Amino acid sequence: MRDYLTASEHKQLKTLSKVISLREKLSCLIIIGVDSKPLGEKFQEYLKKEIKQLQNFSFKKELIPELLKSDLDLNHYVLVDLFETFDSESIRNINVNRDHIPFKNLKLILLCSKENFILLQKEAFDFFSFNNFAQVFADHSYSYEMKKDSRKMKLLIAEFESAKSVLTFSNQMSLILHIYSAAQELNDFKVAKKYLNIGYEIALKSNQSYYEAVLLSNLGLVDRYLGDYKESLKSFYTSLKLFNDFGSLEHQINILGNIALIKYETGFYLEALEIFEKVFDYYRTIKNYSEMITTLINKSNVLQDLGKFNEAIENNEYALELLKEHESTQQKASILGNLGVIYKVKGDLTLALGYHKKALELNIHVSYTLGQAINLGNISTIYRDLGDIDKAFEYSRQSLKMSREVGYLLGESEQLENLGNLYGRKQKYKKSLEFLNKALSISRKLGHKEYEANQLGNIGNVYLEQKNYKVAMEYYKNALDIDQKIDYVKGISLDFRNIGILYFIMNNFEEAEKYVKKALKIDNKMGFFDGESGNLATMGNILLKKGKLDKALSYYKKSLDISKRLGYVSNEARVLLNIGEVYSLKNDRLNALKNYKESKELFQEIGENKHLVYLNNEIKKLDS
């Protein structure tokens, strides 16, 4: 065994030194695989010389938990020599605790043999799939702060394409996973998907079912990012079956969590909730607090969309309790942001704004740019709903700038869409369409179907505002086609509602009623209470126009009951206004006045002022 460094290894060490210096202020995990113990000692000597604040830590099987209990300064780099003591159990333990790295801002360097490096890739594939590689050592940065550079991905692709016919199966898989990881870092999901499919075909032909499972689970992730939910679920379920055959429970739970997220994102809330409960029970059993908190956050999102706001709040408060002992600033910011979203839907915009601003402060404190971009976007939508369009523009532009800084293309698409909608509010329709089409272009480039459908719907809204009903209908139906293809049921319900409203505006009340009833049917079946409340009110509007006052009143009252049950204050205020209109037309002065006054009080309470002038005039007329 040699105990010296070759010229190539010296070059690699210089690259490693550069990577380390770039991550001076960021959480990271760097894994180095070397040929021999003497060579590992040379690497250690080099690192101690090059890194000013490098601390040694002796290996424990419970590495990350023990590290967190230690009195080491975790802002400095910690070097752990795993050369002789690393095993499968230790690898699984690190894999389970991987989320502590970004949440605790760890800067960790692990040194191991090349054999254990390969074992780590095999035993902790999902751990590797979230990170990117650099030459002989693996560089795992959990931050979006790094400037994106496509050269590494292109070099890996060139290496694979030029040598794939002579590479061993193990080396083929290693390169493909490297390409996938580099592509994912660049948000280039199409390249990621292409090479994962190539790898899957190779594994299939080689009868390597373990790697089939690994590649399929990663394909599931990519298709989820692309909004192709049918393909994603197909890959996840096949991978789940394979991991079940291996008896790999941890991998099964990881995949179940991803399946639950898709079920949630496509509107199958009850199925999602049931799976999240199983996932949470598993993480509670093994005392993985980070994953418990993440699962509670996911559960609260489902409960919120089911209209179970109090339960959603309870889950977030439970997560905050767990954080008292297992503090994570980023997770705390995420929970506070979650509470902000819930209170916005409930209609308490002031409280929602407070939560989002607290979340923003925390993400600024830990320099988490991506989190800040998300918080700024949420704050923008609240100012939009409060009617402060100038502030909404200000926050959305900041969010867009930060999304671009970190290469977060979906965030960029989202904020371009938000800005397009804001220009629409200002009746600057040309500018609105310009921004919405830019957002659409990014979504199509990424291949993200859900975003594409949503943006087509918003473009339809702009044409609707301009009374170009024919073009608006084309966009709504294109959005519906996409949502139906990807089985996004919540999107389908929204598309039916948009088409129904368009027919309503065109005075085609029969078609309007047909489409809104289709939306209501989905809402009833799936438990979309917030959507049901809105669609019941729309049905009331249609029946009101048809002169069926008693039927309209019946639908409005059903909508009001749901809004009150949900605590959906803004919708409650709007429906009370509608009920006041019906009673006014029925010449029932006292009931009209009562509902108008209740509506006015609620709008004032939540800070939504755009209806107040109309309500004041109607109340004045009835009082005179």
N, C-alpha and C positions, 0 to 999 in steps of 0.2 A: 504494500500500500504506500502510495506516495504521500509525502507530507509537505508538499510545496504547492504554490499557486502558479498555474500556467498564465500566459499572457491573456488568454481568453477569459480566465477567471478574474484576473485583475480588472479587466474591462467591465465584467459583470458587477464587480464590487463597486466600481465607480458609478455605474448606473444605479445600483442599490443606494449608494450614498446620496445621489441626486433625488431619488424617490423619497428617502427619509427627510431630506431637507425641505422638500415640498410639503411634507405632512407635519411640519413643526407644530402647527396649531390645531391639527385635526386628529380625531380618533382614527386608528388604523390597526390592521393586523398584517404583519409581513412574515411569511413562512419561507425558510431557506432550507433546501435539501442538499446535502453534501455527500461525497463518496465515502469518507472515512473520518474517524474520530480526530486524528491529527489535523486533517483538513478543516474540520469543524473548529478546532482550537485556533487555527490561522484566521478563520472568519471572525471568531470572537475577538482576537487581538486587533484586527482591523477595525471592527465596529467600535471597540472601546477607545481606539485612537481617534476615529472620525466623529463619533457622537459625543458631544460635550456632556450631556445629561443622560447617560446610560446607566441603569441600575440592574443588578443581577437578582434573579429570584429562583430559588430551588424548586424543582418540579414536584407537584402534588397531583394525585389522580383527580382531585376536585380543583383543578388549576385556577379557573376564573373566580369561583367563590372564595378560595383561600387568598387569592391575590387581592380581592376586594376587602378582605378582612385585615390585610397586612397594613403596616404603617408606611409603606412606600409612597413616594410622591407620584401619583398616577398621571400627572401632567408631563412627567419625563418618560423617556423610552424605557421599557422593561424588557430585558433579555432573559429568555428561559431556554436552558440547554436540555433538549429532549432526546439527545442522541441515543442513549442506552435505555431509557426508562419508558419510552412511549409505547402504548399498546392500543388494541381496538377499543377497550373500555374507556381509556383516557380520551381517545378521539371522539367517541360518542358523547362523553361528558362535555368536551369543548363545543361540540356541535349544538348540544342542547342549550348551552349558555352563551351562544354566539351573540345574542342581542345585547348582552351586557357591554359589548365592546363599544358600539356607538353611544349607548345610553349612559355609560359611565365615563365616556371620553378616554378610553384606554388607548395607550400607544404601546403595542405589544409586538415583540420580535421572537418567533419560535425557531429554534435551530434543530433540525432532525436529519436522519439519514434519508437518502433518496428512496429507499424501500418504504420507510414510514411515510414519506411524502406521497408516494403512490397509494399507500393504504389509506391515508387521510382523504385523498380524492375519492376513493371507493366507498369508504365508510361514511363520509360527510359530504356527499355530492351536492345536496341542497345548499349547504354552507358555501361551497365553491361557486355554485351557480349564481350567487348574488354578487360576485366579486370579479375583478379582472386580474390578469396575469402579466408578469414581466420576466421574460427570459427563464433562467434556471430557477429563480426564486419566484414565489407567488406574492403579489402585492395586493392586499385587500384594503381598499379605502371605502369606508362607509359613507363618506361625505360626497355631496353633489358639488362641492366647492372646486373640485379639480377642473381645469380647462380641458375640454374634450379634444382628443387628438386621434384621428382615424388611422395614423401611420401603423400603429401596432396591429390593428385588426387586418389591415392590408398585407402586412408582412406575414402574419399567421396564415392568412388565406393563400398567399403565394407559396409559402412553405408546404402547406397541405396539398395544394393542387399539383405542385411539381414533384412531390415524392409519395403521393398516396398509394401508388401501385407497389411500392417497396416497403412501406411502413408496416410494422407489426400491428396487430389489432389494438393492443394497449396504447401504442403511440398514436394511432388514428383517433382513438377515443379522446386521448389527452388533448390533441390539437383541436379537435372539434369542440370540446368543452371550453377551450381557451378562446376560440373564435366566437362562440356563443356569448361568453362572458364579456369579451371586448365589444361585441356588437350591442349587447344590452346596455353597457355603459354609455354608448353613443346614441341610445334610443333607436338604433337601426334594427327594428324587430323583424323586418323582412329578411335581412341577411342572417339574423339569428335563426329564424325559422328554416331557411334554406339548408343551413349546415346541420341543424338538429335532425332534419328529415334525412339528409345524407347519412348521418351517423346511425339513425334508426334502421335504415335499410341495411347498412353494414352489419349491425348487431343482429338483425333478423336473419340474414344469410349465414352468419357465424354461429347461430343458435346460442347467443349470449343474452339470456333473458334478464339478467340483472341490469345490464346496460340498456336493454330495451326499456325497462322500467324507469331508469334514470333519465333517458332521453325523452321518453313520453311525458314524464312529469314536468320537464323543462318546456317541452312543446305546449303543454297545457298552460303554463305561465305566459308564454309568448302570445298564444292565441287569445288569452284573456286580455293582455295589454292591447291587442289588436281589435278587441271587441267582437271576436268571432267565437261566441259562447258555445255554440253547438260543437265545434271542433275541439275547443278547450275541454269541455266536459267529456267528450269521447276519449281524449288522450288521458285525462285524469282517471277516469274509471278503469281503463285498461291497465294503467300503471298501478292503480290501487290493488287490482286483482293479482298482478305479478308480485307486488310487495307482500301481499297476504300469503302467497305461496311460499315466500322466503321467511315468513314469520317476523317481518320487520315492522313492529308496531309503531315505532317513532316515525318512520317514513309514511306509514298509513295515516297517522294523525295529521302530519304536515299536509298531505294531499287532501284529506277531509276538510281541513281549514280552508284550502283554496277552492274546493267544490262549494263550500258554504258561501264563500264570497261571491262566486258566480251566481248561485241561487239567489242571493240577496240582490246582486246587481241587475238580474233579469226579472226581479219581481216575485220570485217564489219564496216569499218571506217565511212562511211557516216551516218549510223544509229547511231553510237556512238556519232558523232558530234552533230547530231540533239537532242539527249537526253541530252548531256552535256549543250547545249544551254538552254534547259528548266530548268535544275537543277540550272544553274548559275542565270537565271532570278529570280528564287524563292529566292535564298540566297541573291541576290541584294535587293529584295523587303524587306526582314526582316533584312537587314544590318548585315548579318553574314559574316564578312570580312574573317575570317579564312577559311570558306568553299568556299567563292568566290575565294580565292587564290588557294586553292586545286583544284577547278574545272578548273581554268585557266591553271594550270599545266597539268591537264589531257587533256584538249582541245589541248594544244600545242603539246602533244605527238601524238595525232591523226593527227593534221595538218602536223607534221613532216613526219609521215609515208605516208601521202597523197602526199608528195613532196612539200607541201606549206610552205617552210622554212621561208619565210618573215613573213607570218601570225603567224607561230609558235613563231618566235622571238618577234613579237608584243605582243602576249599573255603573254609571260614571262616578257616583259618589263612593261606591265600593272600590272602584279602581283607584280613586284618590286616597282611600284608607290604606290600601296595599302599598301605595307609593310612599307613605310616611316612613315605612321600614325599608323600602327598596327604591330610594329616590332616583328618579330619572326626569331631568328637566324637559327633555323632548317629549316623553310620554305625558307628563303633566300638561304641557302646552297642547298636546293633541286632545286630551280630555277636556280642557277648558274650551278649546275650539269646538269640540263636539257639543258641549253644553250651549255654546253660542248658537250653533245651528238649530238645536232643539227649540230654544226660546224664540228664535226668529220664526220658525214654523208656527209656534204657539201664538205669535203675534206680539210678543213683548220685545220690541226692537231695541229699547233702551238697555234692558238687561243683556240681550244678545250682544249688543255692541260692547258692553263692559267685558264680557267673557272673551270676545275676540281680541280686544286690546290687551288684556292680561296675557293671553296666549302669545301675542306678538312680542310683548316685553320679554317673556321668557326665551323665545327663539332668538331675539336680538342679543340677550345675555350670553347665550351659548354659540352665537355666530352661526346659527342654522338658517342659511339663506333660503333653502327650499321651503321650510316651515313658515318663514316670514312671507314668502310669496303667496302661499296659501292663505295665511291670515289676512294679508292686505286685500286679496280678492274677495274674501268673505265680508270684510269691513265695507268694501265698495258696494256690494249688493245691499247691505243694510242702509247705507246712505241713499242708494237708489230708491229703496222702498219708503224711506223717510221723505223723499222728494227733493233731497239735496243733491242734484245731479252734478254740480261742479265738484263737490267733495268725492262723489262716486267716481268721477273721471280721474281725479287726483290719485286715489288709492288704487284704481285699476291700472293706471299707467305705471305706478311704482311696482305693482305685482308683475306686470308684463316685463319691465326692465330686469327684475330679479330672476324671473323664469328664463329669460334669454341669457343672463349671466351664467347660470348653472346648466344651461343646455336642456332645460326641462320643457320639451316640445309640447307635451300635452297641456302643460300650464300656459304656455305661450298661446296655443290654440284657444284655450278657455278664455283668456283675458282679451284676445282679439275679438272673440265672440261677445264678451261682456261690453267691450267698447263699442262694438257695432250696435248692440241693443241700446246703449246709452245715446248714441247719435240718433237712433230711431226715436227715442223719447223726445229729443230736441227737434224732431222732424227734419233732420238733415239726412235725408234718405239716400242720397248718392254716397255720402261718407259712410253711412251705416252699411250699405251693401259692399263697399270697398273692404271694410274691416271683416265683415262676415265671410266674404269670399276668400280673404287671406286665411282666416281660421279654417275654412273648409278645405283649402289647398293643403294645409299642414296635416289635417286629419286624414285626407286621402293619401297623402305621401306616407304617413305612418300606417295607413290601412286600418285606422280605428273606426269601425262601423258605427258604434253607438254615438260617438261625437259627430260623425258625418251626418247621421240622421237628425240629430238635435239641431245642427247648424242649418240643414236644409229647411227644417221647420221654422227656424228663426228668420231665414231669408223669406220664406213664405209669409211670415208676419209683416215684414216690411212692405211687400207687394200688396198685402191686404190693406195696410194703412194708406197706401197710394191708390186704393180702389182698383187695382189691376187684378181682378178676381181670377181671371183665367190662369195667369202665371202663378199666383199664390196657390191655386189648386194643384198645379203641376208639382210644385215643391212639396206640398203636404203629402201628395200621393207617392212621390219618390222617397220621402222619409218613411212613409208607411211600408213601402216595399222592402226597404233595408231592415226595418225593425222586425218585420215578419220573417225575413230570411234568417236573422240571428236569434229569433225567438225571444226578443226583448219585450215582454208583455206590458211593462209599465210604459214603454215608448209607444207601443201599439195603442194603448188606451188614450195617451196624449194626442196621437195622430188622429184617431177617430174624433176626439173632442174638437181639435182644430178644424177638421173638415166640417163637422157639425156646425160650429160657430160661423164658418164661412158661408155655408148654405143659409144659416139664419140671417146673416147680414144681406145676403142676396134675396131675402124674402121667400126662399124655398123651404117653408117650414116643415113639410113632410120629410124631405131628405135630411134636414137638420135633426129632426126628431129621431130618425132611423140611426144616424151615426152616433148621436149622444147616447142612445139606448145601448148601442154596441159597446161604447166606452163604459157605461154603467154595469153592463153584464160582466165585463172583465173586472171592474172594481169590486163588485160583489163577490165574485168567485175567488179573487186573490186577497181580499181584505185590504184594498187600497182605500182606507177611510178618508184620507185627505183628498184624493182624487174623486171619490164618491160624493163628498160634500160639494165640491166644485161643480160636478156634472149634474147633481140634483138641482143646484141653483140655475144652471144653464137650461135644464128642462123647464124649470119654472119660467125663465125668460121666454122660451119658445111658446109655452102655453099661454102666457100673458099676451104675447103678440097675436095669438090665435083667438084671443077674447075669452079663453076658458079660465076665468078668474079663480074659481074654487079649486080647480085642478092645479093651477099654478101655485096657489096658496099652500096646497097639500105638499107639493114638492119643496117649496121654500121651507116649510116647517120641518120636513125630514132633514133637509140640509142644515137647518139651524140646530136641531137636536144633536147631529153628529159633531158640528163645530163646537157646541158647548161641552160635549163629552170629551172631545180632544183637547179642549182649551185653545182652540184655533180662533183667537180673538179677532184677527183682521177679517176672516171670512164671516164670522158671526156678525160683525158690524155691517158688512156689505149685504148680508142676507136680511138683516133687520131693516135696512134701507129699502130693499126690494119688497118686503112684507108691507112696509109703510106705503109703498106705491100701490099695491093691490087694494089695501083698505081705502086709500084715497080715491081710487077709481070706483070702489063700491060705495063711496060717499059715507064711509064709516069714520067720521072725523076723530073721535076719541082714540080708536085703535091706531089710526094712521099717525096721530100726534104722539102716542105712546111709543110706537116703534121707531119713529124718526128721532125722538129724544134719546132713546136707548142707544141707537146707532151713533148719534153724535157724541154721546158720553164715551163710548168705546173707542171711536176714532181719535178723540182727544187724549184718552188714556194711553194709547199706543203711539201717539205722535204722528198719525197719518192724517194730513190736513187737506188733501185734495178734494174731499167730498163735503167739507164743512160749509163752504159758501152756499152750495145747493141746499144742504139740509137746513141751514139758517133761514133761507128764503122760504122753504116749504113750511117750516115750523111757524114762521112769522105769518104766512097766509092763513094757516089753520087756527092760529091764536087770535087773529083779528076778528 
